[in-house]
Amino acid sequence: MTAAVDVQRYRETIGHFATGVAVVTAHGTEGPAGMTANALCSLSLDPLLLLVCFERSARTLPMVKQSERFAVNILRHEQHALSGVFASKAPEREKFQGVPWRLHEGAPVLEEALAWLVCELRETHAGGDHTICVGTVVDMHYRPKGQPLVWYQGRYGTLGDEVPAEANFPN
Ligand SMILES: Cc1cc2nc3c(=O)[nH]c(=O)nc-3n(C[C@H](O)[C@H](O)[C@H](O)COP(=O)(O)O)c2cc1C
C-alpha cells in the first residue's frame, strides 16, 4: 500500500460521505444484542432488500446468523449518547439498560428510534474484514416527525439547511 492509499487516508476520505447512524440489533439465546452501524444501505426494491456490513469481530454478527433476523434502528439526532453506548464493547445487558425495546418479528426494535426496519437474513457474503448481511425487509416503521443523527468526518452532527425544492430528485 502506498502512502496515498493507506488506512488512515481512506478513513478520512470516505469520511466525507455523510451518513445516518443506526443501531443494528438481533435477539440471541441470551437476549438482545446490538451495535452502532453506518455501513448499511438499501440494496433492492423488488424484492425489498437491505444490507449491513459487520466487522467480523462484532458480537452482534453471530446473533444475526443465529436468529436469522435483524433490525436496523435509525437514530434521532438526540440519540448520539445511545450511539456511543452501542459502539462500545459493554456487556449486551448494559447496552440495553434503560433503553425501551420490544421484540418485533423476531428482532429487537428500539421504541424511540426515528425509524426501524426488521429484516430476515437472506444471504451473507465475505467482504474483506467485514461480513455483508443481506436481509429481506419484513416490516418497517417511521415517526412522522424527528431529525436524524448524522455521521460526518468521524463526528456526530445534525442536518443543515435543506437545498431548494427544485434541486431534489423527482418522485
Ligand atoms: C458511527 C459509527 C458507525 C459504525 N459503523 C459500523 C458498521 O457499519 N459496522 C460495524 O461492524 N461496526 C461499526 N461501528 C463499530 C461498532 O459499533 C463497534 O465495533 C461495536 O463495539 C460493535 O459491538 P458488538 O461487538 O457488541 O457487536 C461503528 C461505530 C460508530 C461510532
Ligand as a Chemical Component Dictionary entry (heavy atoms), coordinates in Angstrom:
data_LIG
# 
_chem_comp.id                   LIG 
_chem_comp.type                 NON-POLYMER 
_chem_comp.pdbx_formal_charge   0 
_chem_comp.three_letter_code    LIG 
# 
loop_
_chem_comp_atom.comp_id 
_chem_comp_atom.atom_id 
_chem_comp_atom.alt_atom_id 
_chem_comp_atom.type_symbol 
_chem_comp_atom.charge 
_chem_comp_atom.model_Cartn_x 
_chem_comp_atom.model_Cartn_y 
_chem_comp_atom.model_Cartn_z 
_chem_comp_atom.pdbx_ordinal 
LIG C1  C1  C 0 -20.768 5.997  13.790 1  
LIG C2  C2  C 0 -20.305 4.555  13.893 2  
LIG C3  C3  C 0 -20.568 3.692  12.849 3  
LIG C4  C4  C 0 -20.183 2.351  12.921 4  
LIG N1  N1  N 0 -20.475 1.536  11.873 5  
LIG C5  C5  C 0 -20.178 0.218  11.934 6  
LIG C6  C6  C 0 -20.586 -0.649 10.888 7  
LIG O1  O1  O 0 -21.236 -0.262 9.927  8  
LIG N2  N2  N 0 -20.255 -1.960 11.004 9  
LIG C7  C7  C 0 -19.554 -2.448 12.084 10 
LIG O2  O2  O 0 -19.286 -3.658 12.136 11 
LIG N3  N3  N 0 -19.167 -1.636 13.097 12 
LIG C8  C8  C 0 -19.481 -0.329 13.051 13 
LIG N4  N4  N 0 -19.125 0.514  14.081 14 
LIG C9  C9  C 0 -18.376 -0.037 15.209 15 
LIG C10 C10 C 0 -19.266 -0.886 16.127 16 
LIG O3  O3  O 0 -20.376 -0.130 16.613 17 
LIG C11 C11 C 0 -18.428 -1.390 17.330 18 
LIG O4  O4  O 0 -17.382 -2.213 16.876 19 
LIG C12 C12 C 0 -19.264 -2.125 18.374 20 
LIG O5  O5  O 0 -18.470 -2.261 19.543 21 
LIG C13 C13 C 0 -19.722 -3.498 17.955 22 
LIG O6  O6  O 0 -20.485 -4.029 19.012 23 
LIG P1  P1  P 0 -20.666 -5.586 19.278 24 
LIG O7  O7  O 0 -19.286 -6.204 19.279 25 
LIG O8  O8  O 0 -21.369 -5.665 20.600 26 
LIG O9  O9  O 0 -21.499 -6.122 18.137 27 
LIG C14 C14 C 0 -19.491 1.864  14.040 28 
LIG C15 C15 C 0 -19.222 2.746  15.111 29 
LIG C16 C16 C 0 -19.629 4.074  15.035 30 
LIG C17 C17 C 0 -19.349 5.005  16.191 31 
# 
loop_
_chem_comp_bond.comp_id 
_chem_comp_bond.atom_id_1 
_chem_comp_bond.atom_id_2 
_chem_comp_bond.value_order 
_chem_comp_bond.pdbx_ordinal 
LIG C1  C2  SING 1  
LIG C2  C3  SING 2  
LIG C2  C16 DOUB 3  
LIG C3  C4  DOUB 4  
LIG C4  N1  SING 5  
LIG C4  C14 SING 6  
LIG N1  C5  DOUB 7  
LIG C5  C6  SING 8  
LIG C5  C8  SING 9  
LIG C6  O1  DOUB 10 
LIG C6  N2  SING 11 
LIG N2  C7  SING 12 
LIG C7  O2  DOUB 13 
LIG C7  N3  SING 14 
LIG N3  C8  DOUB 15 
LIG C8  N4  SING 16 
LIG N4  C9  SING 17 
LIG N4  C14 SING 18 
LIG C9  C10 SING 19 
LIG C10 O3  SING 20 
LIG C10 C11 SING 21 
LIG C11 O4  SING 22 
LIG C11 C12 SING 23 
LIG C12 O5  SING 24 
LIG C12 C13 SING 25 
LIG C13 O6  SING 26 
LIG O6  P1  SING 27 
LIG P1  O7  DOUB 28 
LIG P1  O8  SING 29 
LIG P1  O9  SING 30 
LIG C14 C15 DOUB 31 
LIG C15 C16 SING 32 
LIG C16 C17 SING 33 
# 
